[in-house]
Amino acid sequence: MVRPFGKKNFTVDVRKSIVRGHELGAHPKILATQFGCSSSQIYRILKNNRDDTSASCWTARTKTSQKPLVSLKNRKARVEWAKQHLSWGPREWANHIWSDESKFNLFGTDGIQWIRRPIGSRYAPQYQCPTVKHGVGSVMVWGCFSVTSIGPLKRIVGTMDRYVYEDILENTMRPLARANLGRSWVFQQDNDPKHTSGHVANWFRSRRVDLLEWPSQSPDLNPNEHMWEKLERRLKGVRASNANQKFAQLEAAWKSIPMTVVQTLLDSMPRRCQAVIDAKGYPTKY
C-alpha cells in the first residue's frame, strides 16, 4: 500500500501541538491524519519529546500544564473561526468588548505546589502553604475591556447565575459600552450555560446587542484570559486575610493595568488565530 503522507518539516509550535494532542488522548494515527504526515513521524516526535523531558529532569519540580480535552466538533469550529478572523486587524476589532470571569484564591492556586526543603523540615512554617476552609478562600470577579477602555472589575458574591449575569450586563457592561463605543458595538462572551440561557438571550434581544459568534472551549482565543494572568503576577506574594481585602487588592491591580497592555493583547489576535490553525484546533500556548 502506498503511504498517503511523507515526512514533513514541522515548526516547534506545531510539534508542541502534536505533543499536547497526544497528552490529551489523541492516538498517533489520528494525529498523523490531522497533521498530514506519517504515523512513524508522529511516534518520532513523541519519542524525541520524551527524551528531551528525561534529559531535563534535574530542574525544579513544577505543576504540569493542564489543557482541556477538545472534541473533534469543537476543534473544527475553532479552526473555522480562526480562519474567518485571521486577517482581522485593529479596525475590525475596534468596536468589540471582551469579557470573562475568573476566580482568585486568597492563598496561592488550586494546583499542587512543589517545593524543595531540607529533610526533616516538612512542618517548618517557612515550608508550609496556608489553607482556608471551603467557601471563604476565593473571590470571583468579572471584567471586560475594549480598545478604548478597561471596564470596572465586578465582584461576584455567591453563585453567578443568569440573573446575576444579567445585572452585570445591564449595570456594568452596557453603560461602559455606550459611553466608549457609542451605539454600534459587538459583545464577546464564552458559551457558559448562564451566558447562553434563554433569560440572558432575551436581554440581548431586547437591548439589541450584537454578539460575537464564539467557538466552544476557546480560552486561548480570548485576550481577557491574559488580563487575569496580569493580575496574578501583580499580586504575586501579596497576602490577603479575607475576601474583602483580596477583592480590594484585585480591584487596585486591575485599575493599574495600562491601556498599552490591552493594545498588545488585541495585536496578538492574528497570532492566536494562526496558532489554532497550526494546531488543528487543539489547545495552543495562549
Phi, psi and omega per residue, in radians:
M1 nan 2.390 3.122
V2 -1.349 2.273 3.114
R3 -1.216 2.298 -3.088
P4 -1.268 -0.390 -3.062
F5 -2.267 2.561 3.026
G6 -1.869 -3.022 3.130
K7 -1.273 2.346 -3.141
K8 -2.094 2.663 3.071
N9 -1.634 2.046 -3.111
F10 -1.856 2.552 3.036
T11 -1.268 2.928 3.121
V12 -1.067 -0.729 -3.127
D13 -1.106 -0.696 3.125
V14 -1.176 -0.698 3.086
R15 -1.061 -0.698 3.101
K16 -1.124 -0.647 3.113
S17 -1.133 -0.659 3.096
I18 -1.113 -0.769 3.122
V19 -1.102 -0.755 3.123
R20 -1.096 -0.723 3.118
G21 -1.053 -0.714 3.111
H22 -1.176 -0.695 3.112
E23 -1.109 -0.485 3.136
L24 -1.523 0.051 3.014
G25 1.925 0.003 -3.129
A26 -1.323 2.287 3.130
H27 -1.244 2.549 3.136
P28 -0.933 -0.603 3.133
K29 -1.178 -0.647 3.083
I30 -1.150 -0.748 3.124
L31 -1.113 -0.660 3.127
A32 -1.084 -0.717 3.117
T33 -1.153 -0.759 -3.080
Q34 -1.229 -0.584 -3.092
F35 -1.733 0.068 3.027
G36 1.157 0.765 3.113
C37 -2.482 -3.109 3.138
S38 -1.432 2.744 3.097
S39 -1.103 -0.633 -3.123
S40 -1.113 -0.593 3.103
Q41 -1.193 -0.672 3.083
I42 -1.074 -0.779 3.129
Y43 -1.078 -0.659 3.126
R44 -1.163 -0.709 3.115
I45 -1.082 -0.769 -3.140
L46 -1.154 -0.692 3.120
K47 -1.141 -0.785 3.128
N48 -1.075 -0.624 3.103
N49 -1.141 -0.730 3.103
R50 -1.105 -0.703 3.133
D51 -1.129 -0.727 3.129
D52 -1.129 -0.669 3.142
T53 -1.154 -0.732 3.131
S54 -1.123 -0.662 -3.110
A55 -1.173 -0.392 -3.087
S56 -1.902 0.380 -3.047
C57 -1.256 -0.117 -3.137
W58 -1.353 -0.206 -3.090
T59 -1.247 2.907 -3.114
A60 -1.072 2.499 -3.124
R61 -1.303 2.336 3.110
T62 -2.377 2.838 3.098
K63 -1.168 2.339 -3.108
T64 -1.230 2.679 3.100
S65 -1.214 2.352 -3.126
Q66 -2.068 2.242 3.107
K67 -2.247 2.539 -3.124
P68 -1.254 2.620 3.042
L69 -1.306 2.063 -3.075
V70 -1.729 2.203 -3.117
S71 -1.183 2.821 3.125
L72 -1.045 -0.751 3.129
K73 -1.021 -0.794 -3.123
N74 -1.260 -0.554 3.082
R75 -1.109 -0.738 3.108
K76 -1.113 -0.721 3.139
A77 -1.142 -0.653 3.135
R78 -1.142 -0.772 3.136
V79 -1.127 -0.750 -3.138
E80 -1.088 -0.767 3.117
W81 -1.090 -0.760 -3.119
A82 -1.101 -0.696 3.123
K83 -1.161 -0.675 -3.125
Q84 -1.166 -0.528 -3.050
H85 -1.938 0.140 -3.084
L86 -1.059 -0.671 -3.071
S87 -1.572 0.033 3.141
W88 -1.224 2.426 3.121
G89 -2.176 -2.843 -3.106
P90 -0.953 -0.624 -3.099
R91 -1.153 -0.736 -3.106
E92 -1.252 -0.591 -3.099
W93 -1.559 -0.026 -2.995
A94 -1.088 -0.491 -3.074
N95 -1.885 0.389 -3.121
H96 -1.791 2.533 3.033
I97 -1.993 2.212 -3.128
W98 -1.771 2.421 -3.073
S99 -2.423 2.783 3.070
D100 -3.043 2.848 3.010
E101 -2.205 2.725 -3.096
S102 -2.671 2.711 3.102
K103 -1.869 2.379 3.092
F104 -2.141 2.194 3.141
N105 -1.412 2.602 3.079
L106 -1.154 -0.624 -3.098
F107 -2.222 1.865 3.023
G108 1.173 -2.574 -3.047
T109 -2.164 3.087 3.090
D110 -1.340 -0.324 -3.037
G111 -1.412 2.913 3.064
I112 -1.192 2.362 3.131
Q113 -1.924 2.231 -3.139
W114 -1.824 2.380 3.111
I115 -2.345 2.798 3.019
R116 -1.858 2.306 -3.109
R117 -2.563 2.724 3.093
P118 -1.143 2.637 3.100
I119 -1.055 2.356 3.123
G120 1.507 0.074 -3.099
S121 -1.969 0.444 -3.069
R122 -0.975 -0.673 -3.040
Y123 -1.781 0.185 3.052
A124 -1.160 2.382 -3.055
P125 -0.922 -0.671 -3.078
Q126 -1.219 -0.215 3.131
Y127 -1.941 0.278 3.125
Q128 -1.897 2.567 3.058
C129 -1.877 2.091 -3.102
P130 -1.148 2.568 3.092
T131 -2.170 2.808 3.108
V132 -2.263 2.813 3.140
K133 -1.192 2.658 -3.132
H134 -1.027 2.373 3.062
G135 1.742 -0.318 -3.122
V136 -2.137 0.142 -3.029
G137 -1.803 0.206 -3.106
S138 -2.641 2.856 3.096
V139 -2.268 2.250 3.085
M140 -1.726 2.331 -3.121
V141 -2.337 2.764 3.059
W142 -2.205 2.442 3.127
G143 -2.547 2.807 3.100
C144 -2.605 2.834 3.063
F145 -2.751 2.823 3.026
S146 -2.346 -3.107 -3.120
V147 -1.168 -0.310 -3.089
T148 -1.818 -0.314 -3.041
S149 -2.825 2.758 3.010
I150 -1.900 2.161 -3.095
G151 -1.285 2.941 3.102
P152 -1.179 2.595 3.082
L153 -1.413 2.187 -3.077
K154 -1.829 2.153 3.099
R155 -1.440 2.399 3.119
I156 -1.908 1.962 -3.135
V157 -1.727 2.207 -3.101
G158 1.412 -2.661 -3.103
T159 -1.475 2.331 3.081
M160 -1.558 1.717 3.102
D161 -1.805 -2.987 -3.075
R162 -1.141 -0.495 -3.133
Y163 -1.314 -0.706 3.072
V164 -1.118 -0.721 -3.140
Y165 -1.128 -0.725 3.099
E166 -1.055 -0.700 3.120
D167 -1.096 -0.693 3.108
I168 -1.132 -0.751 3.138
L169 -1.092 -0.761 -3.056
E170 -1.274 -0.743 -2.973
N171 -1.835 -0.159 3.127
T172 -2.099 -1.003 -3.055
M173 -1.223 -0.887 -3.039
R174 -1.096 -0.785 3.090
P175 -1.051 -0.683 3.117
L176 -1.110 -0.784 -3.105
A177 -1.098 -0.790 -3.085
R178 -1.229 -0.556 -3.139
A179 -1.294 -0.522 -3.035
N180 -1.908 -0.416 -3.075
L181 -2.113 0.027 3.141
G182 1.339 -2.491 -3.076
R183 -1.768 -0.164 -3.105
S184 -1.979 1.761 3.138
W185 -2.652 2.854 -3.083
V186 -2.166 2.357 -3.083
F187 -1.847 2.339 3.085
Q188 -1.849 2.349 3.015
Q189 -2.606 2.775 3.085
D190 -1.479 -3.047 -3.022
N191 -1.720 0.555 3.038
D192 -1.004 2.453 -3.095
P193 -0.923 -0.638 -3.137
K194 -1.237 -0.455 3.099
H195 -1.297 -0.574 -3.054
T196 -1.810 0.179 -3.137
S197 -1.115 2.760 3.113
G198 -1.064 -0.616 3.141
H199 -1.076 -0.823 -3.138
V200 -1.252 -0.642 3.100
A201 -1.046 -0.664 3.085
N202 -1.112 -0.654 3.112
W203 -1.108 -0.787 3.124
F204 -1.057 -0.713 -3.139
R205 -1.168 -0.771 -3.100
S206 -1.175 -0.514 3.128
R207 -1.646 -0.003 3.134
R208 0.940 0.864 3.123
V209 -1.646 2.208 3.064
D210 -1.421 2.336 -3.131
L211 -1.882 2.482 3.032
L212 -1.392 2.139 3.084
E213 -1.059 2.274 -2.987
W214 -2.240 2.276 3.104
P215 -1.334 2.438 -3.141
S216 -1.141 2.711 3.096
Q217 0.977 0.853 -3.077
S218 -2.275 0.891 3.078
P219 -1.113 -0.439 -3.131
D220 -1.265 -0.211 3.075
L221 -1.642 -0.154 -3.109
N222 -1.715 1.932 -3.121
P223 -1.112 -0.305 3.129
N224 -1.126 -0.466 3.102
E225 -1.011 -0.627 -3.134
H226 -1.330 -0.349 3.027
M227 -1.151 -0.654 3.095
W228 -1.144 -0.657 3.093
E229 -1.116 -0.632 3.074
K230 -1.061 -0.751 3.127
L231 -1.104 -0.768 3.134
E232 -0.992 -0.793 -3.096
R233 -1.205 -0.676 -3.126
R234 -1.166 -0.467 -3.107
L235 -1.839 0.192 3.133
K236 -1.059 2.190 -3.141
G237 1.477 -0.062 3.126
V238 -1.578 2.125 -3.090
R239 -1.565 2.647 3.053
A240 -2.339 2.343 -3.090
S241 -1.540 -0.301 3.127
N242 -2.732 3.039 -3.066
A243 -1.144 -0.646 3.139
N244 -1.102 -0.746 3.126
Q245 -1.174 -0.663 3.128
K246 -1.095 -0.780 3.139
F247 -1.132 -0.673 3.104
A248 -1.054 -0.699 3.102
Q249 -1.148 -0.771 3.127
L250 -1.085 -0.760 -3.104
E251 -1.116 -0.735 3.134
A252 -1.146 -0.732 3.133
A253 -1.169 -0.663 3.120
W254 -1.091 -0.772 -3.134
K255 -1.171 -0.405 -3.088
S256 -1.510 -0.111 3.131
I257 -1.236 2.129 -3.108
P258 -1.328 2.752 3.138
M259 -1.157 -0.339 3.088
T260 -1.097 -0.526 3.080
V261 -1.147 -0.781 3.110
V262 -1.039 -0.794 -3.126
Q263 -1.070 -0.721 3.119
T264 -1.103 -0.723 3.134
L265 -1.137 -0.745 3.124
L266 -1.177 -0.588 3.086
D267 -1.151 -0.338 -3.112
S268 -1.449 -0.086 -3.065
M269 -1.015 -0.775 3.090
P270 -1.045 -0.663 3.124
R271 -1.204 -0.655 3.086
R272 -1.097 -0.791 3.140
C273 -1.090 -0.777 -3.140
Q274 -1.106 -0.660 3.133
A275 -1.109 -0.705 3.115
V276 -1.154 -0.702 3.106
I277 -1.111 -0.813 -3.135
D278 -1.099 -0.591 -3.110
A279 -1.508 0.112 -3.140
K280 0.996 0.543 3.089
G281 1.621 -0.132 3.092
Y282 -1.273 2.839 3.121
P283 -0.991 2.532 -3.127
T284 -1.933 -3.055 -3.121
K285 -1.285 -0.272 -3.063
Y286 -1.359 nan nan
